[in-house]
Structures are given as structure tokens and as C-alpha cells.
Amino acid sequence: MNKFIVAIAILFSVLCSSCITNKDVVYLQDKGTVVNDSLHLKDMGKPYRVQINDILSINIKSTDSELAKLVAIFNPTERIGNVNGQETLYYDGFTVDLHGNIEFPILGKINVLGYTTNEINAKVKQALLDKYLKDVSQIFITVKLAGLRYTVSGEVESTGVLTLYQDRVNIIEALANAGDIKDTGDRTDILVVRQYPQGQKIHHIDLTDMAAMQSPYYYIQSNDMILVKPLKRKSLGAGQTATQTLTTIASIFSVLVSTYFLAKNL
């Protein structure tokens, strides 16, 4: 009987330790890794720099009617029919190739890798001035990133390829757009798979630590893959809350007691 009680006690302690606590699910906790109370985000003031496979929307207009006809040849032809915005950008936007170039009508290849949208604006304007126009004072160029496209997989409410039409998106916003991480997801070791000219690299970030806001991977980039691993305790099959765990323990205890007395009376 003593061995039976010991076994129950061990089972109880294992299941209790498998409960998911607040420390497992709360974002950006103060774990003593941040020296100052006022946390400054790393590179917060820096604009996004274009990466490989980004899609850019570039439009050129003029207030002068004659000049407007001339610059119209540089703009993509508007599509007619049942085509949504994302599909239009796929066909008519400017995709950054593996060499960091976009193929611009008439002007040819323009390298944009690592440049901001404002810098790309200046490059396009300079190319027009050098090759076709004597004065660009009446030319208005709009350069926008055609949304941040990324993939989320693992222990989240909704996996898939998502797009946010913002210039800057942090990883918590990106996960929230996917329905957030499930309680069984491991927030302490989120994997960010990022594309570089040399290939892909895997980075790690702990979203339960306030120091994550200083990580270079806190802000996502286009074509990032965010992978959320399950907590190890999930494999034990215990409940996520204390109530669920106690229910599991009660069920197992009932079965073990019944089995014990049945075996004893045989």
C-alpha cells in the first residue's frame, strides 16, 4: 500500500509541474535582463530597408498635363477585371530579385537592396533626370512597400502566409495577426527563419523577456518564417490549467484505486 501511495504522490507532483503558469504565457516580463526602467527599442527610429523578394509599389505622376502623358509610360498598366489588391501587386509591383534589383520600365535595372523607400524614391528620380527629363520639379514619385508578407506555423491559432500593410511590424503584432500563440506554445524560444543573400538563417527570441524588444529580430522582415514550438509539458498530456490537471489526476487516481482493490480481492 505504501508503494501505491508513493506512486500516486509522484504522479501528482509530475502532473502539477506540468501546469501552464503565467510565466509561460505573459509577454515581455521583467526578468532582470534590462538595466534601465525606460527601455529603448533597438533601431526603433530607423526605417525599413528593402530585402530580397520584397514587392514594391512605385507610381510616377506629374501636375503638368503634357508631362503626365510622358511619365505614364513608366507606370504599370491598370488591370481590368476581378483582381484583388494583393494579386495586382504580384503582377504589377516590382519584385526585388536575388541580386537586389528591380526591373523598371524604360529605366531598366535599379538596385534597391538595403535602401529605404525614400532612398529608392531619390534613385528613381535621379534616373529619370539623367536619362529622360531635364527637370523633375513637377514629378511626384510614390514608393511603398507592398505589405509585409510572412509565414506563421506551429502552436498558433491560425497558421499560414499572412500580409500586413505596414512598413514596420514587430513579432508580437505579427503573431497577434495569426490569432496569437496558444497556451501550449513555447514563448521562450520563438524561431525566426530569415532570408539573406547567402541563404536562410534561424534566429531565436524569447518573447517572455522584456529584453526581446532590443533584439534585431523583434521587428520582422518580409518573407520571415515564424515558428512556434510546443511546450515540452504538452507531450505529458496534462491539463493546461490547475483545474484540468486536478481533473486528470482524479481520473487517474480513480482508475488506480479501482485497479488496486480489484487486484487485492482476487
C-alpha positions as CSV (number, residue, x, y, z in Angstrom):
1,M,0.0,0.0,0.0
2,N,2.9,2.3,0.8
3,K,4.4,1.8,-2.7
4,F,1.0,2.6,-4.1
5,I,0.8,5.9,-2.2
6,V,4.3,6.8,-3.2
7,A,3.4,6.2,-6.9
8,I,0.3,8.4,-6.6
9,A,2.4,11.2,-4.9
10,I,5.0,11.0,-7.7
11,L,2.3,11.1,-10.4
12,F,0.6,14.1,-8.6
13,S,3.9,16.1,-8.5
14,V,4.7,15.4,-12.1
15,L,1.2,16.5,-13.3
16,C,1.2,19.6,-11.1
17,S,4.6,20.6,-12.5
18,S,3.1,20.3,-16.0
19,C,0.6,23.0,-15.4
20,I,1.0,26.1,-17.6
21,T,1.6,29.1,-15.4
22,N,1.5,32.9,-16.0
23,K,5.3,32.9,-16.6
24,D,4.7,30.7,-19.6
25,V,2.2,32.9,-21.3
26,V,2.9,36.5,-20.3
27,Y,4.9,38.6,-22.9
28,L,7.8,40.9,-22.1
29,Q,8.3,40.1,-18.4
30,D,10.9,41.9,-16.3
31,K,13.5,39.1,-15.8
32,G,16.2,41.4,-14.6
33,T,17.9,41.5,-18.0
34,V,17.0,45.1,-18.7
35,V,19.1,47.6,-16.7
36,N,17.0,50.8,-17.2
37,D,13.3,51.1,-16.4
38,S,12.9,53.1,-19.6
39,L,13.5,50.6,-22.4
40,H,14.6,52.0,-25.8
41,L,13.8,49.8,-28.7
42,K,16.9,48.9,-30.8
43,D,16.8,50.7,-34.2
44,M,13.2,51.9,-33.4
45,G,13.8,55.2,-35.3
46,K,15.3,53.5,-38.4
47,P,13.1,52.9,-41.4
48,Y,12.7,49.6,-43.0
49,R,15.3,48.6,-45.6
50,V,14.2,46.6,-48.6
51,Q,15.1,42.9,-48.7
52,I,15.2,40.2,-51.4
53,N,11.7,39.1,-52.6
54,D,10.1,42.3,-51.3
55,I,7.5,43.8,-53.6
56,L,7.5,47.5,-54.2
57,S,4.7,49.7,-55.5
58,I,6.1,52.6,-57.5
59,N,4.0,55.2,-59.1
60,I,5.1,58.4,-61.0
61,K,2.8,61.3,-61.6
62,S,3.0,64.9,-62.7
63,T,0.9,68.1,-62.2
64,D,1.7,69.1,-65.8
65,S,-0.7,67.5,-68.3
66,E,1.9,67.1,-71.1
67,L,4.5,65.7,-68.7
68,A,1.9,63.4,-67.2
69,K,1.4,61.7,-70.6
70,L,5.2,61.2,-70.8
71,V,5.7,59.7,-67.3
72,A,2.6,57.4,-67.7
73,I,4.8,55.0,-69.7
74,F,6.8,54.3,-66.6
75,N,3.7,53.2,-64.6
76,P,2.3,49.7,-64.7
77,T,-0.9,49.3,-66.8
78,E,-4.0,49.0,-64.6
79,R,-5.6,45.6,-64.7
80,I,-9.3,45.3,-65.5
81,G,-11.4,42.5,-64.0
82,N,-11.8,40.7,-60.8
83,V,-8.3,41.0,-59.4
84,N,-7.7,41.8,-55.8
85,G,-5.1,44.2,-54.4
86,Q,-2.6,41.5,-53.5
87,E,-2.8,39.9,-56.9
88,T,-2.4,43.2,-58.6
89,L,0.8,43.9,-56.6
90,Y,2.1,40.5,-57.5
91,Y,1.7,41.1,-61.3
92,D,2.3,44.9,-61.4
93,G,4.6,45.5,-58.5
94,F,8.3,45.4,-58.6
95,T,9.8,42.3,-57.0
96,V,13.4,42.5,-55.7
97,D,15.4,39.7,-57.3
98,L,18.2,37.7,-55.8
99,H,20.7,40.4,-56.8
100,G,18.7,43.1,-55.1
101,N,17.5,44.7,-58.4
102,I,14.1,45.7,-59.7
103,E,13.3,45.8,-63.4
104,F,11.8,49.3,-64.0
105,P,10.0,50.1,-67.3
106,I,12.3,52.0,-69.7
107,L,14.9,52.8,-67.0
108,G,16.0,49.2,-66.7
109,K,17.5,47.6,-63.6
110,I,17.8,49.6,-60.4
111,N,19.5,48.2,-57.3
112,V,17.3,48.7,-54.2
113,L,18.6,46.1,-51.8
114,G,19.2,47.7,-48.4
115,Y,17.7,51.0,-49.4
116,T,14.7,52.7,-47.7
117,T,11.6,53.7,-49.7
118,N,12.8,57.4,-49.5
119,E,16.2,56.5,-50.9
120,I,14.6,54.4,-53.7
121,N,12.4,57.4,-54.5
122,A,15.5,59.6,-54.9
123,K,17.2,56.9,-57.1
124,V,14.2,56.7,-59.5
125,K,14.0,60.5,-59.7
126,Q,17.7,60.7,-60.4
127,A,17.5,58.0,-63.1
128,L,14.7,60.0,-64.8
129,L,16.7,63.2,-64.6
130,D,19.8,61.5,-66.0
131,K,18.2,59.8,-69.0
132,Y,14.9,61.4,-69.9
133,L,13.9,64.6,-68.2
134,K,15.7,67.9,-67.7
135,D,13.6,69.0,-64.7
136,V,11.8,66.7,-62.2
137,S,10.4,69.5,-60.0
138,Q,6.8,68.7,-61.3
139,I,7.3,65.0,-60.9
140,F,5.8,63.2,-57.9
141,I,7.1,59.7,-57.2
142,T,5.4,57.4,-54.6
143,V,7.4,54.3,-53.4
144,K,5.7,52.0,-50.9
145,L,6.4,48.5,-49.6
146,A,3.6,46.3,-50.8
147,G,2.9,44.9,-47.4
148,L,5.0,42.7,-45.1
149,R,4.4,39.1,-46.2
150,Y,5.4,36.4,-43.6
151,T,4.6,32.8,-42.6
152,V,3.5,31.6,-39.2
153,S,3.5,27.9,-38.2
154,G,3.3,25.8,-35.1
155,E,1.4,26.4,-31.9
156,V,-0.6,29.4,-33.1
157,E,-4.4,29.8,-33.5
158,S,-4.1,30.2,-37.3
159,T,-1.1,29.1,-39.4
160,G,-0.4,30.3,-42.9
161,V,1.0,33.0,-45.1
162,L,-0.1,36.5,-43.9
163,T,0.3,40.0,-45.1
164,L,0.2,43.2,-43.1
165,Y,0.1,46.6,-44.9
166,Q,2.5,48.4,-42.7
167,D,6.1,49.5,-43.1
168,R,7.1,48.2,-39.6
169,V,5.7,45.2,-37.8
170,N,7.0,43.7,-34.6
171,I,6.8,40.0,-34.0
172,I,4.1,40.3,-31.3
173,E,1.9,42.2,-33.8
174,A,2.6,39.5,-36.4
175,L,1.7,36.7,-34.1
176,A,-1.5,38.6,-33.0
177,N,-2.5,38.8,-36.6
178,A,-2.3,34.9,-36.6
179,G,-4.6,34.7,-33.6
180,D,-1.7,34.7,-31.1
181,I,0.2,31.8,-29.6
182,K,-1.7,29.0,-28.0
183,D,-1.2,28.4,-24.3
184,T,0.7,25.3,-25.2
185,G,3.2,27.3,-27.3
186,D,6.7,27.9,-26.1
187,R,7.1,31.7,-26.0
188,T,10.6,31.4,-24.6
189,D,12.1,30.2,-27.8
190,I,10.4,31.5,-30.9
191,L,12.3,30.7,-34.2
192,V,12.6,33.3,-36.9
193,V,13.8,32.0,-40.2
194,R,15.1,34.9,-42.2
195,Q,16.3,35.1,-45.9
196,Y,19.7,36.6,-46.6
197,P,21.6,36.8,-49.9
198,Q,23.7,33.9,-48.8
199,G,20.7,31.8,-47.8
200,Q,18.4,31.3,-44.8
201,K,19.4,31.6,-41.1
202,I,17.5,30.6,-38.0
203,H,17.3,33.0,-35.1
204,H,15.9,32.7,-31.6
205,I,13.9,35.2,-29.5
206,D,12.4,34.9,-26.0
207,L,9.1,36.8,-26.0
208,T,8.6,36.3,-22.3
209,D,11.6,38.5,-21.6
210,M,11.4,42.3,-21.9
211,A,14.9,42.2,-23.4
212,A,13.3,40.8,-26.6
213,M,12.4,44.4,-27.5
214,Q,16.1,45.1,-28.0
215,S,16.6,42.1,-30.3
216,P,17.4,42.6,-34.0
217,Y,14.6,40.1,-34.7
218,Y,11.9,41.9,-32.7
219,Y,10.8,43.6,-35.9
220,I,10.0,41.2,-38.7
221,Q,11.1,41.5,-42.3
222,S,9.2,40.4,-45.5
223,N,9.3,36.6,-46.1
224,D,10.2,35.8,-42.5
225,M,9.0,32.5,-41.2
226,I,7.9,32.5,-37.5
227,L,7.9,29.0,-36.0
228,V,6.3,28.4,-32.5
229,K,7.3,25.2,-30.8
230,P,5.1,23.4,-28.3
231,L,5.9,23.3,-24.6
232,K,7.6,20.1,-23.5
233,R,4.9,19.6,-20.9
234,K,2.3,19.4,-23.6
235,S,3.5,15.9,-24.5
236,L,2.7,14.7,-21.0
237,G,-1.0,15.1,-21.8
238,A,-1.8,17.0,-18.6
239,G,-4.2,19.9,-18.4
240,Q,-3.3,23.4,-19.3
241,T,-4.8,24.8,-16.0
242,A,-4.8,23.6,-12.4
243,T,-8.5,22.6,-12.7
244,Q,-7.8,20.5,-15.8
245,T,-4.7,18.9,-14.1
246,L,-6.7,18.1,-11.0
247,T,-9.4,16.5,-13.1
248,T,-6.8,14.4,-14.9
249,I,-5.3,13.4,-11.5
250,A,-8.7,12.5,-10.1
251,S,-9.5,10.3,-13.1
252,I,-6.1,8.5,-13.0
253,F,-6.4,8.1,-9.2
254,S,-9.9,6.6,-9.5
255,V,-8.7,4.1,-12.1
256,L,-5.6,3.2,-10.0
257,V,-7.6,2.7,-6.8
258,S,-10.2,0.6,-8.6
259,T,-7.5,-1.5,-10.1
260,Y,-5.7,-1.9,-6.7
261,F,-8.7,-3.1,-4.8
262,L,-9.8,-5.3,-7.7
263,A,-6.4,-7.0,-7.7
264,K,-6.4,-7.2,-3.9
265,N,-9.7,-9.1,-3.8
266,L,-8.8,-11.6,-6.4
